[in-house]
Amino acid sequence: MANLYSIESLLVGKAYRSRTLEGIILDAEKRDDVYYADADAYRVRVRPTHGLSDTYRIVAVSVA
């Protein structure tokens, strides 16, 4: 039997890196009010590697 995973559970614990932020994703939540072509949007909470407070970002996840 195959294991079933949600996209949210697969995002949690992964490294996040952009031009302005680097850290670890602490949680994720699907957003239906943000649209990306051929992708789902997720709001992720990121704990910065160098910083004191968590911050939020929107990431696009291809589901095709």
Number of C-alpha atoms within 10 A of each C-alpha: 3 4 4 6 8 7 15 14 13 11 19 16 13 14 15 19 13 8 5 5 16 16 20 20 22 17 19 22 15 17 14 9 6 13 11 11 8 10 13 18 20 21 17 22 20 25 21 18 13 9 11 8 8 14 14 14 14 15 18 17 15 11 8 6
